[in-house]
Amino acid sequence: MNTKICYGYNNDNVYSGTELAFEDPMEEGNYPLPANATFVEPPELEAPYVNVWDGEKWVATEDHRQHLDSTGTMAGGTPYWLPAEGDNFYSEPRYMKELGSLPEGAVTTRPAKTAEELQKEQLTEAIYESQATLSETDYRVIKFMDKYIQTHPEALAEFEAEYPDTLEKRQDARDAINGAQAQAETAGINLS
């Protein structure tokens, strides 16, 4: 039985691959087309363009949609953000659901952090570092508070001799936390 190559398309009319049309045994030279197929060969395109059959010809069309991979997980697609609609560094990327170009104003790189977000990040990091310093030195203070300072007048001098910079580090850490919180409050930044 003779065959002829034809080109299939899916329900969205997007090119789906080659198929075979079989010659009609009753009519030599007649190759009935399978459903959703054409004998017109599509041109080669590079992503994100795909060939879409318009009923007469293949039309190069942008396709930024995600597709299911072999495991049934959404994959591929073009992630984009719309800063004019409030998308920022922390926004999840958007994906197209239909064929076509990205919306007007879309950007394909994650928006940069704003000055306020950077400042908030720096202040939060300063607070965490200072809190870590306090946590790291708590056992020293508790040890000496319990063992010496409350019962012996010489305890403070002994503590400062064994851990000369601990009290100063703890005070610096408290000052850093208070300073960062005050700076955030002045700038109207919510650190929670």
N, C-alpha and C positions, 0 to 999 in steps of 0.2 A: 504494500500500500504506500503510495506517495504522500509525502508531507511537505508542508511549507511553514517556515517560521513566521510567527506573528508575535505581537507585543501586547501584553496584558496590562490592565490597570485595575486598581481596587475601587472600593465604593466612593472614595474621594477623587476618583479619576487620576490618581497618582500612579505613574509607571510602576509595575510590580515584577517585571521580568519577561523572559521569552516563553512562548508556548508553541505547541505544534497544531497546525490546522491540517486535518486529514482530507485527502481528495475524496470527493463524492464518488462512490463506486458506480453510480448511475449516470454520472455526467463527467466525462474526462476533462481535466483542466479546471474544474470547479472545486475550490477549497472553502467550504463554509467556515466562517469565523466562529471560534468559541465565544461565549458571552464575555463582555468586557475586554475585548481585544481588537486590534487593528493590524493591518499589514504595513502601516507607516512606521518606519524605524525612528525611534526618538534620538535626538542629538545627545552627545555626551555633555554632562554638566558637572560642575564642582559645587560641593556643599557651600552654602545652605540651599542651593537651587535644586529643584526636582522637576521632572517633566510631568505636566498635567494635560490629559487629553480633553480637548474642548469639543470633540465631535467631528472635527475636521483635521486638526493638527495638534502637535505637542506644543505646549506653552511653558516656557521656563518660569517657574514660580518659586518664591522664597518659602522655605519650610523650616521654621524655628521650633517646631513642636518636639516634645519628648515622645519616645516610643518605648514599647515594652521590649525588654531584651529576652534572651532565651530562658531566663529564670522567672520571667513575669514581673520584673522590677522595672520601674520607669528609668530610662537612661537617655543620654544624649540631649539634644535640644540646645537652645541658646539661652542661657540665663541672662536676665536683664532686670534693670531697676528703673523706676520712674521718680527721679528726685522732685519733680514738680508736684507729684502726688504724695510727697512726704517720705519716700523711701530714703533710708540713710544707711550707714555702715552696718547697723544691726538688723536691717530688714532682710527677710528671706528673699532669694531671687524669684522672679516671676518667670513663667514659661507660657508660650503661645498655645492656645487650644485649637486654633484654626490655621490654615495655610495663609501665607501673606507676609508682608514686611512687618518689622517690629513697630510698635506704636511711636508716634511722634514724641520726641523728647527722651526716648529710651536710651540708656547707656548700658554697655555690656561689661563694664568693670564696676566692682562694688564701690559705691560712693566713699570718699575719704571721711574720716572722722572730723567732726566740727571742732573748732577751738574749744568750745565748752565741753565736748566729750573727751578731748585730750586732757583738759584741765581736770575734769572729774576723775579720769583714770589715774593721773599723777597724784592727786590728793588721796584717792582711795589707796593707792600703792604705798604712799607715805604713812598712812594710818596703819595699814597691815604690817609694814616693816616695824613700826614703833610698837605695835601690840605684840609682835613676835619677840622684840627685845624684852618687853616686860615679862612675857611668858617664860623666856629663857632664863631670866634672873629671879623669878619668883621663889624658886627653891632656896636660893641663897638667903634672901631676905627672911623667908619663913624660918629657916634653920636658925639664923641668928636672933630673930625676934623671939622665937620660942625658947631657945637655949640660953641666950646671954642678955640681950638688951633689956628685957623686962626685969631681970633679977640682979644685974650687975651694972653699976655705973660705968665701969671701964669697957662695957660691951661694945659701945659705938666705936671707940678707938680701936678695939680688936677687929671689929668688922671692917673698918676702913683700912686697917693694915693688911688683912687677908684678901679683901676684894676692893682695892683702892678706887676703882672707877665705877663700881656697880651703882651706887646711889646717884652719881652724876649721870650715868647712862639712862637710868630709870627716869630721872627728872627731865632729861633731854627728850626721851620718848614721850613722856606726858605732854611736854611743851609742843612737840611736833604734832601730836594728835590734836591738841587744842588749837594750834595754829592752822592746821589743815581744815578742821571743822569750821573755824571762824572764816577762813578764806572762802570756803564753799558757801557758807551762809551769806557772806557779802556779795558773792557772784550769783547768788540765787540758784546754786546747784544742789540738788537733792542727792545725797550720797547713799541713800538706802536702796 
